[in-house]
Amino acid sequence: MTPLADRLRPATLDDVVGQRHLIGKNGILRRIIESGQIPNMIFYGPAGIGKTTLARIIADRAGKRLYKLNGTTASTADIKEVIGEIGTLGAPGGILLYLDEIQYLNKKQQQTLLQFIENGDITLIASTADNPYFYVYNAILSRSTVFEFRPVTPQEVAVAVRRAFAFCEKEYGKPIEVSDEIVEYISVACAGDVRKAINAVELCCLAAERTPDALRVTMETARDVAQRSSMKYDRDGDMHYDIVSALQKSIRGSDADAALHYLARLCRADDLPSICRRLTVIAAEDIGLAYPMGIVVTRACVEAALQLGLPEARIPLAEAVILLATAPKSNSTICSIDAALADVDAGRLGDIPAHLKDSHYQGAGKLGHGQTYVYPHNCPNHWCPQQYLPDALRDAVYYHPGDNKNEQAAKAYWEKIRGQRRD
């Protein structure tokens, strides 16, 4: 039997839930579709949010024959078979090729399509859950427009869930008793995946308590069938990088609550290595010298987490996240090393001053190495004025103290010491 999600597939743009930024009243994709001139497009977004449905609607409105291939299974022969339909009676209005999971096609397979999408014989709509700018070849990208599909909100999913229950009522020929609480639960539990939500409705109806006059769906049944999919997560994909990026930016922005949310998502994905690595980076990059003990405590928390493993690891990890989010911030460390690296990468090096060169070998003195070096620990306050940078960079300044208490205190100390020696 055809799944309910396919039997209930929307036939018009107004029936599609979500993606209002694209197909709402003034959405750019709606305006393009209504113009009748369909360009080559790439739909980018997670599964179950309407990419295939929209491709079908576009094909119907444009009067084109829809061919569908999946990149995980399609061969070059499959692509050539579609090309062979060009100009035949089977596709009088032209061909719209919907290529799902395009990132799995190799370069040669994608190149097979280039000539035909360039001259308009084939209109290509490709979809991918992975970032197309990373995984789709430039030749295809340059001939296509990328549209990003967003996860559907629980409120929008609820519309589809209610529609699905109403559809099932007609198919079963009897009322289905389902509470608003159950509708809300399914809408949230399926985390923006409309197809999964509708399939959950179908399972609820199949497993419902039957009476002579109605079907009754219980919350227990809903919990059993609505498999939680909130952790749409791939350690090598966009979601991984998006979550760790959000974690770091939340900590950098001193929002402990948001940081804990993203930590929880990483914990539920069992991605302990990514958490530990990222927190260590954050401690150095975003807190740095404003609170030097931050990296010490973070390292202790990370080591404890690795020793404990999940789920207990969540406790020291949360400690580190809260500490870093609420600590004073400074990016002077990363800014200073990146400025120094920029000079090195640009070839601005210069010879090391002779007095700094190694003098611990026979003959170093004849070369003048280390002869005029002054040992700072023999000087008052363990400092003396001498040049350390190469002549070509003698005036370079890489480190600019942050405006936090620790760095400003260190700055004041050294200004005082150096001022005394100049006096």
HUHUUR-V936292 format. One record per residue. N is the residue number from 0. RES is the residue in three letters. SS is DSSP state (h for helix, s for strand, l for the rest). BURIAL is b if it has 24 or more other ideal C-beta (glycine too) atoms within 12 Angstrom, else e. Layout:
n->N res->RES ss->SS burial->BURIAL
n->N res->RES ss->SS burial->BURIAL
//
This chain:
n->0 res->MET ss->l burial->e
n->1 res->THR ss->l burial->e
n->2 res->PRO ss->l burial->e
n->3 res->LEU ss->h burial->b
n->4 res->ALA ss->h burial->b
n->5 res->ASP ss->h burial->e
n->6 res->ARG ss->h burial->e
n->7 res->LEU ss->l burial->b
n->8 res->ARG ss->l burial->b
n->9 res->PRO ss->l burial->b
n->10 res->ALA ss->l burial->e
n->11 res->THR ss->l burial->e
n->12 res->LEU ss->h burial->b
n->13 res->ASP ss->h burial->e
n->14 res->ASP ss->h burial->e
n->15 res->VAL ss->l burial->b
n->16 res->VAL ss->l burial->b
n->17 res->GLY ss->l burial->b
n->18 res->GLN ss->l burial->b
n->19 res->ARG ss->h burial->b
n->20 res->HIS ss->h burial->e
n->21 res->LEU ss->h burial->b
n->22 res->ILE ss->h burial->b
n->23 res->GLY ss->l burial->e
n->24 res->LYS ss->l burial->e
n->25 res->ASN ss->l burial->e
n->26 res->GLY ss->l burial->e
n->27 res->ILE ss->h burial->e
n->28 res->LEU ss->h burial->b
n->29 res->ARG ss->h burial->b
n->30 res->ARG ss->h burial->e
n->31 res->ILE ss->h burial->b
n->32 res->ILE ss->h burial->b
n->33 res->GLU ss->h burial->e
n->34 res->SER ss->h burial->e
n->35 res->GLY ss->l burial->e
n->36 res->GLN ss->l burial->e
n->37 res->ILE ss->l burial->b
n->38 res->PRO ss->l burial->b
n->39 res->ASN ss->l burial->b
n->40 res->MET ss->s burial->b
n->41 res->ILE ss->s burial->b
n->42 res->PHE ss->s burial->b
n->43 res->TYR ss->s burial->b
n->44 res->GLY ss->l burial->b
n->45 res->PRO ss->l burial->b
n->46 res->ALA ss->l burial->b
n->47 res->GLY ss->l burial->b
n->48 res->ILE ss->l burial->b
n->49 res->GLY ss->l burial->b
n->50 res->LYS ss->h burial->b
n->51 res->THR ss->h burial->b
n->52 res->THR ss->h burial->b
n->53 res->LEU ss->h burial->b
n->54 res->ALA ss->h burial->b
n->55 res->ARG ss->h burial->b
n->56 res->ILE ss->h burial->b
n->57 res->ILE ss->h burial->b
n->58 res->ALA ss->h burial->b
n->59 res->ASP ss->h burial->e
n->60 res->ARG ss->h burial->b
n->61 res->ALA ss->h burial->b
n->62 res->GLY ss->l burial->e
n->63 res->LYS ss->l burial->b
n->64 res->ARG ss->s burial->b
n->65 res->LEU ss->s burial->b
n->66 res->TYR ss->s burial->b
n->67 res->LYS ss->s burial->b
n->68 res->LEU ss->s burial->b
n->69 res->ASN ss->s burial->e
n->70 res->GLY ss->l burial->b
n->71 res->THR ss->l burial->e
n->72 res->THR ss->l burial->e
n->73 res->ALA ss->l burial->b
n->74 res->SER ss->l burial->e
n->75 res->THR ss->h burial->e
n->76 res->ALA ss->h burial->e
n->77 res->ASP ss->h burial->b
n->78 res->ILE ss->h burial->b
n->79 res->LYS ss->h burial->e
n->80 res->GLU ss->h burial->e
n->81 res->VAL ss->h burial->b
n->82 res->ILE ss->h burial->b
n->83 res->GLY ss->l burial->e
n->84 res->GLU ss->l burial->b
n->85 res->ILE ss->l burial->b
n->86 res->GLY ss->l burial->e
n->87 res->THR ss->l burial->e
n->88 res->LEU ss->h burial->e
n->89 res->GLY ss->h burial->e
n->90 res->ALA ss->h burial->b
n->91 res->PRO ss->l burial->e
n->92 res->GLY ss->l burial->e
n->93 res->GLY ss->l burial->b
n->94 res->ILE ss->s burial->b
n->95 res->LEU ss->s burial->b
n->96 res->LEU ss->s burial->b
n->97 res->TYR ss->s burial->b
n->98 res->LEU ss->s burial->b
n->99 res->ASP ss->s burial->b
n->100 res->GLU ss->l burial->b
n->101 res->ILE ss->h burial->b
n->102 res->GLN ss->h burial->b
n->103 res->TYR ss->h burial->b
n->104 res->LEU ss->l burial->b
n->105 res->ASN ss->l burial->e
n->106 res->LYS ss->h burial->e
n->107 res->LYS ss->h burial->e
n->108 res->GLN ss->h burial->b
n->109 res->GLN ss->h burial->b
n->110 res->GLN ss->h burial->e
n->111 res->THR ss->h burial->b
n->112 res->LEU ss->h burial->b
n->113 res->LEU ss->h burial->b
n->114 res->GLN ss->h burial->e
n->115 res->PHE ss->h burial->b
n->116 res->ILE ss->h burial->b
n->117 res->GLU ss->h burial->e
n->118 res->ASN ss->l burial->e
n->119 res->GLY ss->l burial->e
n->120 res->ASP ss->l burial->b
n->121 res->ILE ss->s burial->b
n->122 res->THR ss->s burial->b
n->123 res->LEU ss->s burial->b
n->124 res->ILE ss->s burial->b
n->125 res->ALA ss->s burial->b
n->126 res->SER ss->s burial->b
n->127 res->THR ss->s burial->b
n->128 res->ALA ss->l burial->b
n->129 res->ASP ss->l burial->b
n->130 res->ASN ss->l burial->b
n->131 res->PRO ss->h burial->b
n->132 res->TYR ss->h burial->e
n->133 res->PHE ss->h burial->e
n->134 res->TYR ss->h burial->b
n->135 res->VAL ss->l burial->b
n->136 res->TYR ss->l burial->b
n->137 res->ASN ss->h burial->e
n->138 res->ALA ss->h burial->e
n->139 res->ILE ss->h burial->b
n->140 res->LEU ss->h burial->b
n->141 res->SER ss->l burial->e
n->142 res->ARG ss->l burial->b
n->143 res->SER ss->l burial->b
n->144 res->THR ss->s burial->b
n->145 res->VAL ss->s burial->b
n->146 res->PHE ss->s burial->b
n->147 res->GLU ss->s burial->b
n->148 res->PHE ss->l burial->b
n->149 res->ARG ss->l burial->b
n->150 res->PRO ss->l burial->b
n->151 res->VAL ss->l burial->b
n->152 res->THR ss->l burial->e
n->153 res->PRO ss->h burial->b
n->154 res->GLN ss->h burial->e
n->155 res->GLU ss->h burial->b
n->156 res->VAL ss->h burial->b
n->157 res->ALA ss->h burial->b
n->158 res->VAL ss->h burial->b
n->159 res->ALA ss->h burial->b
n->160 res->VAL ss->h burial->b
n->161 res->ARG ss->h burial->b
n->162 res->ARG ss->h burial->b
n->163 res->ALA ss->h burial->b
n->164 res->PHE ss->h burial->b
n->165 res->ALA ss->h burial->e
n->166 res->PHE ss->h burial->b
n->167 res->CYS ss->h burial->b
n->168 res->GLU ss->h burial->e
n->169 res->LYS ss->h burial->e
n->170 res->GLU ss->h burial->e
n->171 res->TYR ss->h burial->e
n->172 res->GLY ss->l burial->e
n->173 res->LYS ss->l burial->e
n->174 res->PRO ss->s burial->e
n->175 res->ILE ss->s burial->b
n->176 res->GLU ss->s burial->b
n->177 res->VAL ss->l burial->b
n->178 res->SER ss->l burial->e
n->179 res->ASP ss->h burial->e
n->180 res->GLU ss->h burial->e
n->181 res->ILE ss->h burial->b
n->182 res->VAL ss->h burial->b
n->183 res->GLU ss->h burial->e
n->184 res->TYR ss->h burial->b
n->185 res->ILE ss->h burial->b
n->186 res->SER ss->h burial->b
n->187 res->VAL ss->h burial->b
n->188 res->ALA ss->h burial->b
n->189 res->CYS ss->l burial->b
n->190 res->ALA ss->l burial->b
n->191 res->GLY ss->l burial->b
n->192 res->ASP ss->l burial->b
n->193 res->VAL ss->h burial->b
n->194 res->ARG ss->h burial->b
n->195 res->LYS ss->h burial->b
n->196 res->ALA ss->h burial->b
n->197 res->ILE ss->h burial->b
n->198 res->ASN ss->h burial->b
n->199 res->ALA ss->h burial->b
n->200 res->VAL ss->h burial->b
n->201 res->GLU ss->h burial->b
n->202 res->LEU ss->h burial->b
n->203 res->CYS ss->h burial->b
n->204 res->CYS ss->h burial->b
n->205 res->LEU ss->h burial->e
n->206 res->ALA ss->l burial->e
n->207 res->ALA ss->l burial->b
n->208 res->GLU ss->s burial->e
n->209 res->ARG ss->s burial->e
n->210 res->THR ss->l burial->e
n->211 res->PRO ss->l burial->e
n->212 res->ASP ss->l burial->e
n->213 res->ALA ss->s burial->e
n->214 res->LEU ss->s burial->b
n->215 res->ARG ss->s burial->b
n->216 res->VAL ss->l burial->b
n->217 res->THR ss->l burial->e
n->218 res->MET ss->h burial->e
n->219 res->GLU ss->h burial->e
n->220 res->THR ss->h burial->b
n->221 res->ALA ss->h burial->b
n->222 res->ARG ss->h burial->e
n->223 res->ASP ss->h burial->e
n->224 res->VAL ss->h burial->b
n->225 res->ALA ss->l burial->b
n->226 res->GLN ss->l burial->e
n->227 res->ARG ss->l burial->e
n->228 res->SER ss->l burial->b
n->229 res->SER ss->l burial->b
n->230 res->MET ss->l burial->b
n->231 res->LYS ss->l burial->b
n->232 res->TYR ss->l burial->b
n->233 res->ASP ss->l burial->e
n->234 res->ARG ss->l burial->e
n->235 res->ASP ss->l burial->e
n->236 res->GLY ss->l burial->e
n->237 res->ASP ss->h burial->b
n->238 res->MET ss->h burial->b
n->239 res->HIS ss->h burial->b
n->240 res->TYR ss->h burial->e
n->241 res->ASP ss->h burial->e
n->242 res->ILE ss->h burial->b
n->243 res->VAL ss->h burial->b
n->244 res->SER ss->h burial->e
n->245 res->ALA ss->h burial->b
n->246 res->LEU ss->h burial->b
n->247 res->GLN ss->h burial->b
n->248 res->LYS ss->h burial->e
n->249 res->SER ss->h burial->b
n->250 res->ILE ss->h burial->b
n->251 res->ARG ss->h burial->b
n->252 res->GLY ss->l burial->e
n->253 res->SER ss->l burial->e
n->254 res->ASP ss->l burial->e
n->255 res->ALA ss->h burial->b
n->256 res->ASP ss->h burial->e
n->257 res->ALA ss->h burial->e
n->258 res->ALA ss->h burial->b
n->259 res->LEU ss->h burial->b
n->260 res->HIS ss->h burial->e
n->261 res->TYR ss->h burial->b
n->262 res->LEU ss->h burial->b
n->263 res->ALA ss->h burial->b
n->264 res->ARG ss->h burial->b
n->265 res->LEU ss->h burial->b
n->266 res->CYS ss->h burial->b
n->267 res->ARG ss->h burial->e
n->268 res->ALA ss->l burial->b
n->269 res->ASP ss->l burial->e
n->270 res->ASP ss->l burial->b
n->271 res->LEU ss->h burial->b
n->272 res->PRO ss->h burial->e
n->273 res->SER ss->h burial->b
n->274 res->ILE ss->h burial->b
n->275 res->CYS ss->h burial->b
n->276 res->ARG ss->h burial->b
n->277 res->ARG ss->h burial->b
n->278 res->LEU ss->h burial->b
n->279 res->THR ss->h burial->b
n->280 res->VAL ss->h burial->b
n->281 res->ILE ss->h burial->b
n->282 res->ALA ss->h burial->b
n->283 res->ALA ss->h burial->b
n->284 res->GLU ss->h burial->b
n->285 res->ASP ss->h burial->b
n->286 res->ILE ss->h burial->b
n->287 res->GLY ss->h burial->b
n->288 res->LEU ss->h burial->b
n->289 res->ALA ss->h burial->b
n->290 res->TYR ss->h burial->b
n->291 res->PRO ss->l burial->b
n->292 res->MET ss->h burial->e
n->293 res->GLY ss->h burial->b
n->294 res->ILE ss->h burial->b
n->295 res->VAL ss->h burial->e
n->296 res->VAL ss->h burial->b
n->297 res->THR ss->h burial->b
n->298 res->ARG ss->h burial->b
n->299 res->ALA ss->h burial->e
n->300 res->CYS ss->h burial->b
n->301 res->VAL ss->h burial->b
n->302 res->GLU ss->h burial->e
n->303 res->ALA ss->h burial->b
n->304 res->ALA ss->h burial->b
n->305 res->LEU ss->h burial->e
n->306 res->GLN ss->h burial->e
n->307 res->LEU ss->h burial->e
n->308 res->GLY ss->l burial->e
n->309 res->LEU ss->l burial->b
n->310 res->PRO ss->l burial->e
n->311 res->GLU ss->l burial->e
n->312 res->ALA ss->h burial->b
n->313 res->ARG ss->h burial->b
n->314 res->ILE ss->h burial->e
n->315 res->PRO ss->h burial->b
n->316 res->LEU ss->h burial->b
n->317 res->ALA ss->h burial->b
n->318 res->GLU ss->h burial->b
n->319 res->ALA ss->h burial->b
n->320 res->VAL ss->h burial->b
n->321 res->ILE ss->h burial->b
n->322 res->LEU ss->h burial->b
n->323 res->LEU ss->h burial->b
n->324 res->ALA ss->h burial->b
n->325 res->THR ss->h burial->e
n->326 res->ALA ss->l burial->b
n->327 res->PRO ss->l burial->b
n->328 res->LYS ss->l burial->b
n->329 res->SER ss->l burial->b
n->330 res->ASN ss->l burial->b
n->331 res->SER ss->h burial->b
n->332 res->THR ss->h burial->b
n->333 res->ILE ss->h burial->b
n->334 res->CYS ss->h burial->e
n->335 res->SER ss->h burial->b
n->336 res->ILE ss->h burial->e
n->337 res->ASP ss->h burial->e
n->338 res->ALA ss->h burial->e
n->339 res->ALA ss->h burial->e
n->340 res->LEU ss->h burial->e
n->341 res->ALA ss->h burial->e
n->342 res->ASP ss->h burial->e
n->343 res->VAL ss->h burial->e
n->344 res->ASP ss->h burial->e
n->345 res->ALA ss->l burial->e
n->346 res->GLY ss->l burial->e
n->347 res->ARG ss->l burial->e
n->348 res->LEU ss->l burial->e
n->349 res->GLY ss->l burial->e
n->350 res->ASP ss->l burial->e
n->351 res->ILE ss->l burial->e
n->352 res->PRO ss->l burial->e
n->353 res->ALA ss->h burial->e
n->354 res->HIS ss->h burial->e
n->355 res->LEU ss->h burial->e
n->356 res->LYS ss->l burial->e
n->357 res->ASP ss->l burial->e
n->358 res->SER ss->l burial->e
n->359 res->HIS ss->l burial->e
n->360 res->TYR ss->l burial->e
n->361 res->GLN ss->l burial->e
n->362 res->GLY ss->l burial->e
n->363 res->ALA ss->l burial->e
n->364 res->GLY ss->h burial->e
n->365 res->LYS ss->h burial->e
n->366 res->LEU ss->h burial->e
n->367 res->GLY ss->l burial->e
n->368 res->HIS ss->l burial->e
n->369 res->GLY ss->l burial->e
n->370 res->GLN ss->l burial->e
n->371 res->THR ss->l burial->e
n->372 res->TYR ss->l burial->b
n->373 res->VAL ss->l burial->e
n->374 res->TYR ss->l burial->e
n->375 res->PRO ss->h burial->e
n->376 res->HIS ss->h burial->e
n->377 res->ASN ss->h burial->e
n->378 res->CYS ss->l burial->e
n->379 res->PRO ss->h burial->e
n->380 res->ASN ss->h burial->e
n->381 res->HIS ss->h burial->e
n->382 res->TRP ss->l burial->e
n->383 res->CYS ss->l burial->e
n->384 res->PRO ss->l burial->e
n->385 res->GLN ss->l burial->e
n->386 res->GLN ss->l burial->e
n->387 res->TYR ss->l burial->e
n->388 res->LEU ss->l burial->e
n->389 res->PRO ss->l burial->e
n->390 res->ASP ss->h burial->e
n->391 res->ALA ss->h burial->e
n->392 res->LEU ss->h burial->b
n->393 res->ARG ss->l burial->e
n->394 res->ASP ss->l burial->e
n->395 res->ALA ss->l burial->e
n->396 res->VAL ss->l burial->e
n->397 res->TYR ss->l burial->e
n->398 res->TYR ss->l burial->e
n->399 res->HIS ss->l burial->e
n->400 res->PRO ss->l burial->b
n->401 res->GLY ss->l burial->b
n->402 res->ASP ss->l burial->e
n->403 res->ASN ss->l burial->e
n->404 res->LYS ss->h burial->e
n->405 res->ASN ss->h burial->b
n->406 res->GLU ss->h burial->b
n->407 res->GLN ss->h burial->e
n->408 res->ALA ss->h burial->e
n->409 res->ALA ss->h burial->e
n->410 res->LYS ss->h burial->e
n->411 res->ALA ss->h burial->e
n->412 res->TYR ss->h burial->e
n->413 res->TRP ss->h burial->e
n->414 res->GLU ss->h burial->e
n->415 res->LYS ss->h burial->e
n->416 res->ILE ss->h burial->e
n->417 res->ARG ss->h burial->e
n->418 res->GLY ss->h burial->e
n->419 res->GLN ss->h burial->e
n->420 res->ARG ss->h burial->e
n->421 res->ARG ss->h burial->e
n->422 res->ASP ss->l burial->e
//
